[in-house]
Amino acid sequence: MYSMGPKSGKLLSDEETIERFKKGGEWGLLTSVDLRGCDPEKIADGDYIRKFSVDLCDHIDMKRYGEPIVVRFGADPRVQGYSLAQLIETSLISGHFAEDTNRAFIDIFSCKEYPPQAVAEYCRRYFGASEVEYSVSFRT
C-alpha cells in the first residue's frame, strides 16, 4: 500500500492520482478528509449530513447503494455527534462529525477513481470548515 499525505509522503495532483490508479493496477483508492472549524449547525444536522452524502455521490459520480445511514450517538461529549455510512456500488463513504470540537472525519473508499484533492475541498466548502487536511492511500 502506498500512502501520501501531509505526514506520510508527497501528495500527488488529482490528475497524477487518477493516472497512477488507472495504470498501476490498484484495487482501491482511499481518501481520508479531516475538517476543522466546521459550521456547528451543519455538522449537528442529520438531514444536512444525509444531503451531503447524496450530493457527494453525485459530485464524484458514484452510484449509491441504498440510502445513507446517519445516526447521532456518543455518551462521551468529546466524540458525540453524527456518524454516516453510505454504501456505493464501488465500496463505501463514511464519516463522523464531532460536535464538541466542530470537526469532521470523512473517508471515501472506492475501486473507481475520483479526484481526492477536489473531494477534500468539496467537503471543506460543504461543512464551512476553516481548515482541511487529507491523505490518500492506494489499496493493492
N, C-alpha and C positions, 0 to 999 in steps of 0.2 A: 504494500500500500504506500502510495506517495501522498504526503500531506503538505499543504502550503498555507501559510497564514502569517500574521504579524510576529508570532513567536516561534514558528517552526520552519519557515522557508519562504522564498520569494513567491509572491502571488503572481500568477500569470494573468494576462488580459483575458477578457471574455472570449475573444477570438482564439487566442492561444489555447485556452482551456478546452474549448469545443473541438479544436483541431486535434489536440492530444487525445481527447476522449474518443473521437471517431477513428483515428489512425492507430491508437495504441492498444486496441482490443480490450479496453477497460470494461468491467462489468457494470459499474455504477458510479455515480457522481454524488457526493455528499457535500452540501454547503451548510455550515453552522453559522448562524447570524446572531450576534449579541447586540442588543439595543440598550442604550442608557438614556435617561432623561425623557422617557416616553410621556405622552399626554396621559395623565392618570385617569381621565374619564374614558379614554379609548381602550386602555388595557383592562378596565374594570367593567366592560360592557360585553356580555356574552354574545349578543346579537351582532355587534360590530366585529368581534373576532370571527364569528361564523361567516359574515360577509367577506372578511379578509380572506378566509380560506377559499371561498368560491372565486373571488376576484384574482387572487394569486394564481390559482389553477388556470383561469382564463388568460392571464397575463403571460404565463410561460407555456401555454398550450399543452397542459396536462389534463387528461381525461379523468374526472373524479369517479370514484367507485363508491357510490352511496353518498349520504350526507355527512358533513363534518360532525364529529363528536366534540362538544365543548362543555366542560364541566368545571365548576368552581369548587375548590376544596383546599384543605390545609389547616391543621389545628395550630401550627406554629405561624404567627403573623409574618415571620421572615420569609416564608415560602408560600403563604396564602395567595391564591389567585386562580385564574382560569388556566386549564390545560386544553390543548387542541390535538385532535388526531383526525387526519383526512387521508383515507386510502386513495391512492391514484393507481391507474392501471399499471403504471411502471414502478410503483412502490408506495412511498409514504411521505406526508408532510406532517410535522408535529411541532408543538410549541408549548411553552409555559410562560405565563405573564405574572410577574412578581409585583404585586400591588404595593408592598411595603417600600420597595426601592425604585419603583417606576422603571423596571427593566423587563425586557422580553428576550426569550431564548427560542429561536426558531430553527428547525432543521428541515432541509429539503433533500430527500434521497430519491434518486431515480436512475433507471437504466436507460433513460432517454436524456440527451444533452439539453442544457439550458445555460444561460449566461449568469454565473454566480455573482459577479460584481453588480450587474443590473438588478438582480434579485435582492441583494443586500440593500441597495439604495431604494428599491421599491418598498421594502419592509420599513426602512427608516422613515420615509415620507408617510406611509400609511398610518404609522403609530406616532407621528410627530416627534420622533426621537432626536435628541441633540447630538448623539454620538452613535456610530455604528462600527462594529468590528466583525470581520468574518474570516472563516478559514474554509479551505476546500480539501477534500480527500478524494482520490480516485480509488475505487474499490476494484480489486482484481480478482 
